[in-house]
C-alpha cells in the first residue's frame, strides 16, 4: 500500500460511528490524521463509500461529525478522507495531534 496522506498519522484505538442515511454502525479507528482516518472493516453488506463519521475524539466528552469519502479498502481496513471538514473541525483534529 502506498502512502497517500499529506499529513502525519497517529495510531489510535478510537470509537467512531459510521452514518449513511438511516444506517449506523459502530466502528473503531486504527489511525487518524487531520485529513482522514483508517477504520477496521466490518463486512455487513452496506455501501459505506460516502458517509458521515462521528469521531469520538474524547469518548463521552468530545465528538464531531464530518463527511468522509472512502478512498480504499482491503480485507481488514478501509480508509476515508474527510470531505468538507469545517475550519473548527480541522483545528480540533490538529490540536489533538499537538496533545499526543
MODELLER restraints for C-alpha pairs under 7 A, 6 or more apart:
rsr = mdl.restraints
at = mdl.atoms
rsr.add(forms.Gaussian(group=physical.xy_distance, feature=features.Distance(at['CA:7:A'], at['CA:33:A']), mean=6.56, stdev=0.5))
rsr.add(forms.Gaussian(group=physical.xy_distance, feature=features.Distance(at['CA:8:A'], at['CA:33:A']), mean=6.12, stdev=0.5))
rsr.add(forms.Gaussian(group=physical.xy_distance, feature=features.Distance(at['CA:9:A'], at['CA:31:A']), mean=6.32, stdev=0.5))
rsr.add(forms.Gaussian(group=physical.xy_distance, feature=features.Distance(at['CA:9:A'], at['CA:32:A']), mean=5.36, stdev=0.5))
rsr.add(forms.Gaussian(group=physical.xy_distance, feature=features.Distance(at['CA:9:A'], at['CA:33:A']), mean=4.46, stdev=0.5))
rsr.add(forms.Gaussian(group=physical.xy_distance, feature=features.Distance(at['CA:10:A'], at['CA:31:A']), mean=5.33, stdev=0.5))
rsr.add(forms.Gaussian(group=physical.xy_distance, feature=features.Distance(at['CA:10:A'], at['CA:32:A']), mean=5.41, stdev=0.5))
rsr.add(forms.Gaussian(group=physical.xy_distance, feature=features.Distance(at['CA:10:A'], at['CA:33:A']), mean=6.27, stdev=0.5))
rsr.add(forms.Gaussian(group=physical.xy_distance, feature=features.Distance(at['CA:11:A'], at['CA:30:A']), mean=5.88, stdev=0.5))
rsr.add(forms.Gaussian(group=physical.xy_distance, feature=features.Distance(at['CA:11:A'], at['CA:31:A']), mean=4.26, stdev=0.5))
rsr.add(forms.Gaussian(group=physical.xy_distance, feature=features.Distance(at['CA:11:A'], at['CA:32:A']), mean=6.67, stdev=0.5))
rsr.add(forms.Gaussian(group=physical.xy_distance, feature=features.Distance(at['CA:12:A'], at['CA:29:A']), mean=6.51, stdev=0.5))
rsr.add(forms.Gaussian(group=physical.xy_distance, feature=features.Distance(at['CA:12:A'], at['CA:30:A']), mean=5.14, stdev=0.5))
rsr.add(forms.Gaussian(group=physical.xy_distance, feature=features.Distance(at['CA:12:A'], at['CA:31:A']), mean=5.07, stdev=0.5))
rsr.add(forms.Gaussian(group=physical.xy_distance, feature=features.Distance(at['CA:12:A'], at['CA:32:A']), mean=6.99, stdev=0.5))
rsr.add(forms.Gaussian(group=physical.xy_distance, feature=features.Distance(at['CA:13:A'], at['CA:28:A']), mean=6.40, stdev=0.5))
rsr.add(forms.Gaussian(group=physical.xy_distance, feature=features.Distance(at['CA:13:A'], at['CA:29:A']), mean=5.77, stdev=0.5))
rsr.add(forms.Gaussian(group=physical.xy_distance, feature=features.Distance(at['CA:13:A'], at['CA:30:A']), mean=5.44, stdev=0.5))
rsr.add(forms.Gaussian(group=physical.xy_distance, feature=features.Distance(at['CA:14:A'], at['CA:28:A']), mean=5.48, stdev=0.5))
rsr.add(forms.Gaussian(group=physical.xy_distance, feature=features.Distance(at['CA:14:A'], at['CA:29:A']), mean=5.04, stdev=0.5))
rsr.add(forms.Gaussian(group=physical.xy_distance, feature=features.Distance(at['CA:14:A'], at['CA:30:A']), mean=6.97, stdev=0.5))
rsr.add(forms.Gaussian(group=physical.xy_distance, feature=features.Distance(at['CA:14:A'], at['CA:56:A']), mean=6.72, stdev=0.5))
rsr.add(forms.Gaussian(group=physical.xy_distance, feature=features.Distance(at['CA:14:A'], at['CA:57:A']), mean=6.98, stdev=0.5))
rsr.add(forms.Gaussian(group=physical.xy_distance, feature=features.Distance(at['CA:15:A'], at['CA:27:A']), mean=6.05, stdev=0.5))
rsr.add(forms.Gaussian(group=physical.xy_distance, feature=features.Distance(at['CA:15:A'], at['CA:28:A']), mean=4.70, stdev=0.5))
rsr.add(forms.Gaussian(group=physical.xy_distance, feature=features.Distance(at['CA:15:A'], at['CA:29:A']), mean=6.34, stdev=0.5))
rsr.add(forms.Gaussian(group=physical.xy_distance, feature=features.Distance(at['CA:15:A'], at['CA:55:A']), mean=6.77, stdev=0.5))
rsr.add(forms.Gaussian(group=physical.xy_distance, feature=features.Distance(at['CA:15:A'], at['CA:56:A']), mean=5.63, stdev=0.5))
rsr.add(forms.Gaussian(group=physical.xy_distance, feature=features.Distance(at['CA:16:A'], at['CA:26:A']), mean=5.97, stdev=0.5))
rsr.add(forms.Gaussian(group=physical.xy_distance, feature=features.Distance(at['CA:16:A'], at['CA:27:A']), mean=5.09, stdev=0.5))
rsr.add(forms.Gaussian(group=physical.xy_distance, feature=features.Distance(at['CA:16:A'], at['CA:28:A']), mean=5.48, stdev=0.5))
rsr.add(forms.Gaussian(group=physical.xy_distance, feature=features.Distance(at['CA:16:A'], at['CA:29:A']), mean=6.50, stdev=0.5))
rsr.add(forms.Gaussian(group=physical.xy_distance, feature=features.Distance(at['CA:16:A'], at['CA:53:A']), mean=6.54, stdev=0.5))
rsr.add(forms.Gaussian(group=physical.xy_distance, feature=features.Distance(at['CA:16:A'], at['CA:54:A']), mean=5.56, stdev=0.5))
rsr.add(forms.Gaussian(group=physical.xy_distance, feature=features.Distance(at['CA:16:A'], at['CA:55:A']), mean=4.84, stdev=0.5))
rsr.add(forms.Gaussian(group=physical.xy_distance, feature=features.Distance(at['CA:16:A'], at['CA:56:A']), mean=5.86, stdev=0.5))
rsr.add(forms.Gaussian(group=physical.xy_distance, feature=features.Distance(at['CA:17:A'], at['CA:24:A']), mean=6.66, stdev=0.5))
rsr.add(forms.Gaussian(group=physical.xy_distance, feature=features.Distance(at['CA:17:A'], at['CA:25:A']), mean=5.67, stdev=0.5))
rsr.add(forms.Gaussian(group=physical.xy_distance, feature=features.Distance(at['CA:17:A'], at['CA:26:A']), mean=4.52, stdev=0.5))
rsr.add(forms.Gaussian(group=physical.xy_distance, feature=features.Distance(at['CA:17:A'], at['CA:27:A']), mean=5.84, stdev=0.5))
rsr.add(forms.Gaussian(group=physical.xy_distance, feature=features.Distance(at['CA:17:A'], at['CA:53:A']), mean=5.70, stdev=0.5))
rsr.add(forms.Gaussian(group=physical.xy_distance, feature=features.Distance(at['CA:17:A'], at['CA:54:A']), mean=4.96, stdev=0.5))
rsr.add(forms.Gaussian(group=physical.xy_distance, feature=features.Distance(at['CA:17:A'], at['CA:55:A']), mean=6.77, stdev=0.5))
rsr.add(forms.Gaussian(group=physical.xy_distance, feature=features.Distance(at['CA:18:A'], at['CA:24:A']), mean=5.45, stdev=0.5))
rsr.add(forms.Gaussian(group=physical.xy_distance, feature=features.Distance(at['CA:18:A'], at['CA:25:A']), mean=5.11, stdev=0.5))
rsr.add(forms.Gaussian(group=physical.xy_distance, feature=features.Distance(at['CA:18:A'], at['CA:26:A']), mean=6.22, stdev=0.5))
rsr.add(forms.Gaussian(group=physical.xy_distance, feature=features.Distance(at['CA:18:A'], at['CA:27:A']), mean=6.89, stdev=0.5))
rsr.add(forms.Gaussian(group=physical.xy_distance, feature=features.Distance(at['CA:18:A'], at['CA:51:A']), mean=6.79, stdev=0.5))
rsr.add(forms.Gaussian(group=physical.xy_distance, feature=features.Distance(at['CA:18:A'], at['CA:52:A']), mean=6.11, stdev=0.5))
rsr.add(forms.Gaussian(group=physical.xy_distance, feature=features.Distance(at['CA:18:A'], at['CA:53:A']), mean=4.85, stdev=0.5))
rsr.add(forms.Gaussian(group=physical.xy_distance, feature=features.Distance(at['CA:18:A'], at['CA:54:A']), mean=6.54, stdev=0.5))
rsr.add(forms.Gaussian(group=physical.xy_distance, feature=features.Distance(at['CA:19:A'], at['CA:25:A']), mean=6.72, stdev=0.5))
rsr.add(forms.Gaussian(group=physical.xy_distance, feature=features.Distance(at['CA:19:A'], at['CA:51:A']), mean=5.79, stdev=0.5))
rsr.add(forms.Gaussian(group=physical.xy_distance, feature=features.Distance(at['CA:19:A'], at['CA:52:A']), mean=5.06, stdev=0.5))
rsr.add(forms.Gaussian(group=physical.xy_distance, feature=features.Distance(at['CA:19:A'], at['CA:53:A']), mean=6.14, stdev=0.5))
rsr.add(forms.Gaussian(group=physical.xy_distance, feature=features.Distance(at['CA:20:A'], at['CA:48:A']), mean=6.99, stdev=0.5))
rsr.add(forms.Gaussian(group=physical.xy_distance, feature=features.Distance(at['CA:20:A'], at['CA:51:A']), mean=5.10, stdev=0.5))
rsr.add(forms.Gaussian(group=physical.xy_distance, feature=features.Distance(at['CA:20:A'], at['CA:52:A']), mean=6.36, stdev=0.5))
rsr.add(forms.Gaussian(group=physical.xy_distance, feature=features.Distance(at['CA:27:A'], at['CA:39:A']), mean=6.90, stdev=0.5))
rsr.add(forms.Gaussian(group=physical.xy_distance, feature=features.Distance(at['CA:27:A'], at['CA:40:A']), mean=6.87, stdev=0.5))
rsr.add(forms.Gaussian(group=physical.xy_distance, feature=features.Distance(at['CA:28:A'], at['CA:39:A']), mean=5.67, stdev=0.5))
rsr.add(forms.Gaussian(group=physical.xy_distance, feature=features.Distance(at['CA:28:A'], at['CA:40:A']), mean=5.89, stdev=0.5))
rsr.add(forms.Gaussian(group=physical.xy_distance, feature=features.Distance(at['CA:29:A'], at['CA:37:A']), mean=6.69, stdev=0.5))
rsr.add(forms.Gaussian(group=physical.xy_distance, feature=features.Distance(at['CA:29:A'], at['CA:38:A']), mean=5.68, stdev=0.5))
rsr.add(forms.Gaussian(group=physical.xy_distance, feature=features.Distance(at['CA:29:A'], at['CA:39:A']), mean=4.29, stdev=0.5))
rsr.add(forms.Gaussian(group=physical.xy_distance, feature=features.Distance(at['CA:29:A'], at['CA:40:A']), mean=6.31, stdev=0.5))
rsr.add(forms.Gaussian(group=physical.xy_distance, feature=features.Distance(at['CA:30:A'], at['CA:38:A']), mean=5.81, stdev=0.5))
rsr.add(forms.Gaussian(group=physical.xy_distance, feature=features.Distance(at['CA:30:A'], at['CA:39:A']), mean=5.70, stdev=0.5))
rsr.add(forms.Gaussian(group=physical.xy_distance, feature=features.Distance(at['CA:30:A'], at['CA:40:A']), mean=6.64, stdev=0.5))
rsr.add(forms.Gaussian(group=physical.xy_distance, feature=features.Distance(at['CA:31:A'], at['CA:37:A']), mean=5.93, stdev=0.5))
rsr.add(forms.Gaussian(group=physical.xy_distance, feature=features.Distance(at['CA:31:A'], at['CA:38:A']), mean=5.44, stdev=0.5))
rsr.add(forms.Gaussian(group=physical.xy_distance, feature=features.Distance(at['CA:32:A'], at['CA:38:A']), mean=6.36, stdev=0.5))
rsr.add(forms.Gaussian(group=physical.xy_distance, feature=features.Distance(at['CA:34:A'], at['CA:90:A']), mean=6.12, stdev=0.5))
rsr.add(forms.Gaussian(group=physical.xy_distance, feature=features.Distance(at['CA:34:A'], at['CA:93:A']), mean=5.18, stdev=0.5))
rsr.add(forms.Gaussian(group=physical.xy_distance, feature=features.Distance(at['CA:34:A'], at['CA:94:A']), mean=5.75, stdev=0.5))
rsr.add(forms.Gaussian(group=physical.xy_distance, feature=features.Distance(at['CA:35:A'], at['CA:81:A']), mean=5.92, stdev=0.5))
rsr.add(forms.Gaussian(group=physical.xy_distance, feature=features.Distance(at['CA:35:A'], at['CA:82:A']), mean=5.55, stdev=0.5))
rsr.add(forms.Gaussian(group=physical.xy_distance, feature=features.Distance(at['CA:36:A'], at['CA:80:A']), mean=5.48, stdev=0.5))
rsr.add(forms.Gaussian(group=physical.xy_distance, feature=features.Distance(at['CA:36:A'], at['CA:81:A']), mean=4.16, stdev=0.5))
rsr.add(forms.Gaussian(group=physical.xy_distance, feature=features.Distance(at['CA:36:A'], at['CA:82:A']), mean=5.20, stdev=0.5))
rsr.add(forms.Gaussian(group=physical.xy_distance, feature=features.Distance(at['CA:37:A'], at['CA:79:A']), mean=5.74, stdev=0.5))
rsr.add(forms.Gaussian(group=physical.xy_distance, feature=features.Distance(at['CA:37:A'], at['CA:80:A']), mean=5.40, stdev=0.5))
rsr.add(forms.Gaussian(group=physical.xy_distance, feature=features.Distance(at['CA:37:A'], at['CA:81:A']), mean=6.58, stdev=0.5))
rsr.add(forms.Gaussian(group=physical.xy_distance, feature=features.Distance(at['CA:38:A'], at['CA:77:A']), mean=6.64, stdev=0.5))
rsr.add(forms.Gaussian(group=physical.xy_distance, feature=features.Distance(at['CA:38:A'], at['CA:78:A']), mean=5.70, stdev=0.5))
rsr.add(forms.Gaussian(group=physical.xy_distance, feature=features.Distance(at['CA:38:A'], at['CA:79:A']), mean=4.22, stdev=0.5))
rsr.add(forms.Gaussian(group=physical.xy_distance, feature=features.Distance(at['CA:38:A'], at['CA:80:A']), mean=6.33, stdev=0.5))
rsr.add(forms.Gaussian(group=physical.xy_distance, feature=features.Distance(at['CA:39:A'], at['CA:77:A']), mean=5.57, stdev=0.5))
rsr.add(forms.Gaussian(group=physical.xy_distance, feature=features.Distance(at['CA:39:A'], at['CA:78:A']), mean=5.41, stdev=0.5))
rsr.add(forms.Gaussian(group=physical.xy_distance, feature=features.Distance(at['CA:39:A'], at['CA:79:A']), mean=6.19, stdev=0.5))
rsr.add(forms.Gaussian(group=physical.xy_distance, feature=features.Distance(at['CA:40:A'], at['CA:76:A']), mean=5.98, stdev=0.5))
rsr.add(forms.Gaussian(group=physical.xy_distance, feature=features.Distance(at['CA:40:A'], at['CA:77:A']), mean=4.56, stdev=0.5))
rsr.add(forms.Gaussian(group=physical.xy_distance, feature=features.Distance(at['CA:40:A'], at['CA:78:A']), mean=6.53, stdev=0.5))
rsr.add(forms.Gaussian(group=physical.xy_distance, feature=features.Distance(at['CA:41:A'], at['CA:76:A']), mean=5.24, stdev=0.5))
rsr.add(forms.Gaussian(group=physical.xy_distance, feature=features.Distance(at['CA:41:A'], at['CA:77:A']), mean=4.56, stdev=0.5))
rsr.add(forms.Gaussian(group=physical.xy_distance, feature=features.Distance(at['CA:41:A'], at['CA:78:A']), mean=5.78, stdev=0.5))
rsr.add(forms.Gaussian(group=physical.xy_distance, feature=features.Distance(at['CA:49:A'], at['CA:69:A']), mean=5.75, stdev=0.5))
rsr.add(forms.Gaussian(group=physical.xy_distance, feature=features.Distance(at['CA:49:A'], at['CA:70:A']), mean=4.86, stdev=0.5))
rsr.add(forms.Gaussian(group=physical.xy_distance, feature=features.Distance(at['CA:50:A'], at['CA:68:A']), mean=5.89, stdev=0.5))
rsr.add(forms.Gaussian(group=physical.xy_distance, feature=features.Distance(at['CA:50:A'], at['CA:69:A']), mean=4.47, stdev=0.5))
rsr.add(forms.Gaussian(group=physical.xy_distance, feature=features.Distance(at['CA:50:A'], at['CA:70:A']), mean=6.27, stdev=0.5))
rsr.add(forms.Gaussian(group=physical.xy_distance, feature=features.Distance(at['CA:51:A'], at['CA:67:A']), mean=5.81, stdev=0.5))
rsr.add(forms.Gaussian(group=physical.xy_distance, feature=features.Distance(at['CA:51:A'], at['CA:68:A']), mean=5.46, stdev=0.5))
rsr.add(forms.Gaussian(group=physical.xy_distance, feature=features.Distance(at['CA:51:A'], at['CA:69:A']), mean=6.42, stdev=0.5))
rsr.add(forms.Gaussian(group=physical.xy_distance, feature=features.Distance(at['CA:52:A'], at['CA:65:A']), mean=6.37, stdev=0.5))
rsr.add(forms.Gaussian(group=physical.xy_distance, feature=features.Distance(at['CA:52:A'], at['CA:66:A']), mean=5.55, stdev=0.5))
rsr.add(forms.Gaussian(group=physical.xy_distance, feature=features.Distance(at['CA:52:A'], at['CA:67:A']), mean=4.28, stdev=0.5))
rsr.add(forms.Gaussian(group=physical.xy_distance, feature=features.Distance(at['CA:52:A'], at['CA:68:A']), mean=5.82, stdev=0.5))
rsr.add(forms.Gaussian(group=physical.xy_distance, feature=features.Distance(at['CA:53:A'], at['CA:65:A']), mean=5.44, stdev=0.5))
rsr.add(forms.Gaussian(group=physical.xy_distance, feature=features.Distance(at['CA:53:A'], at['CA:66:A']), mean=5.44, stdev=0.5))
rsr.add(forms.Gaussian(group=physical.xy_distance, feature=features.Distance(at['CA:53:A'], at['CA:67:A']), mean=6.18, stdev=0.5))
rsr.add(forms.Gaussian(group=physical.xy_distance, feature=features.Distance(at['CA:53:A'], at['CA:68:A']), mean=6.64, stdev=0.5))
rsr.add(forms.Gaussian(group=physical.xy_distance, feature=features.Distance(at['CA:54:A'], at['CA:63:A']), mean=6.56, stdev=0.5))
rsr.add(forms.Gaussian(group=physical.xy_distance, feature=features.Distance(at['CA:54:A'], at['CA:64:A']), mean=5.51, stdev=0.5))
rsr.add(forms.Gaussian(group=physical.xy_distance, feature=features.Distance(at['CA:54:A'], at['CA:65:A']), mean=4.17, stdev=0.5))
rsr.add(forms.Gaussian(group=physical.xy_distance, feature=features.Distance(at['CA:54:A'], at['CA:66:A']), mean=6.51, stdev=0.5))
rsr.add(forms.Gaussian(group=physical.xy_distance, feature=features.Distance(at['CA:55:A'], at['CA:63:A']), mean=5.38, stdev=0.5))
rsr.add(forms.Gaussian(group=physical.xy_distance, feature=features.Distance(at['CA:55:A'], at['CA:64:A']), mean=5.42, stdev=0.5))
rsr.add(forms.Gaussian(group=physical.xy_distance, feature=features.Distance(at['CA:55:A'], at['CA:65:A']), mean=6.22, stdev=0.5))
rsr.add(forms.Gaussian(group=physical.xy_distance, feature=features.Distance(at['CA:56:A'], at['CA:62:A']), mean=6.16, stdev=0.5))
rsr.add(forms.Gaussian(group=physical.xy_distance, feature=features.Distance(at['CA:56:A'], at['CA:63:A']), mean=4.31, stdev=0.5))
rsr.add(forms.Gaussian(group=physical.xy_distance, feature=features.Distance(at['CA:56:A'], at['CA:64:A']), mean=6.82, stdev=0.5))
rsr.add(forms.Gaussian(group=physical.xy_distance, feature=features.Distance(at['CA:57:A'], at['CA:63:A']), mean=5.35, stdev=0.5))
rsr.add(forms.Gaussian(group=physical.xy_distance, feature=features.Distance(at['CA:66:A'], at['CA:82:A']), mean=6.64, stdev=0.5))
rsr.add(forms.Gaussian(group=physical.xy_distance, feature=features.Distance(at['CA:66:A'], at['CA:85:A']), mean=5.83, stdev=0.5))
rsr.add(forms.Gaussian(group=physical.xy_distance, feature=features.Distance(at['CA:67:A'], at['CA:82:A']), mean=5.97, stdev=0.5))
rsr.add(forms.Gaussian(group=physical.xy_distance, feature=features.Distance(at['CA:67:A'], at['CA:83:A']), mean=5.47, stdev=0.5))
rsr.add(forms.Gaussian(group=physical.xy_distance, feature=features.Distance(at['CA:67:A'], at['CA:84:A']), mean=6.54, stdev=0.5))
rsr.add(forms.Gaussian(group=physical.xy_distance, feature=features.Distance(at['CA:67:A'], at['CA:85:A']), mean=6.95, stdev=0.5))
rsr.add(forms.Gaussian(group=physical.xy_distance, feature=features.Distance(at['CA:68:A'], at['CA:80:A']), mean=5.74, stdev=0.5))
rsr.add(forms.Gaussian(group=physical.xy_distance, feature=features.Distance(at['CA:68:A'], at['CA:81:A']), mean=5.45, stdev=0.5))
rsr.add(forms.Gaussian(group=physical.xy_distance, feature=features.Distance(at['CA:68:A'], at['CA:82:A']), mean=4.35, stdev=0.5))
rsr.add(forms.Gaussian(group=physical.xy_distance, feature=features.Distance(at['CA:68:A'], at['CA:83:A']), mean=5.11, stdev=0.5))
rsr.add(forms.Gaussian(group=physical.xy_distance, feature=features.Distance(at['CA:69:A'], at['CA:80:A']), mean=5.19, stdev=0.5))
rsr.add(forms.Gaussian(group=physical.xy_distance, feature=features.Distance(at['CA:69:A'], at['CA:81:A']), mean=5.44, stdev=0.5))
rsr.add(forms.Gaussian(group=physical.xy_distance, feature=features.Distance(at['CA:69:A'], at['CA:82:A']), mean=6.54, stdev=0.5))
rsr.add(forms.Gaussian(group=physical.xy_distance, feature=features.Distance(at['CA:69:A'], at['CA:83:A']), mean=6.60, stdev=0.5))
rsr.add(forms.Gaussian(group=physical.xy_distance, feature=features.Distance(at['CA:70:A'], at['CA:79:A']), mean=5.66, stdev=0.5))
rsr.add(forms.Gaussian(group=physical.xy_distance, feature=features.Distance(at['CA:70:A'], at['CA:80:A']), mean=4.16, stdev=0.5))
rsr.add(forms.Gaussian(group=physical.xy_distance, feature=features.Distance(at['CA:70:A'], at['CA:81:A']), mean=6.40, stdev=0.5))
rsr.add(forms.Gaussian(group=physical.xy_distance, feature=features.Distance(at['CA:71:A'], at['CA:79:A']), mean=5.77, stdev=0.5))
rsr.add(forms.Gaussian(group=physical.xy_distance, feature=features.Distance(at['CA:71:A'], at['CA:80:A']), mean=5.54, stdev=0.5))
rsr.add(forms.Gaussian(group=physical.xy_distance, feature=features.Distance(at['CA:71:A'], at['CA:81:A']), mean=6.64, stdev=0.5))
rsr.add(forms.Gaussian(group=physical.xy_distance, feature=features.Distance(at['CA:72:A'], at['CA:78:A']), mean=5.72, stdev=0.5))
rsr.add(forms.Gaussian(group=physical.xy_distance, feature=features.Distance(at['CA:72:A'], at['CA:79:A']), mean=5.44, stdev=0.5))
rsr.add(forms.Gaussian(group=physical.xy_distance, feature=features.Distance(at['CA:73:A'], at['CA:79:A']), mean=6.25, stdev=0.5))
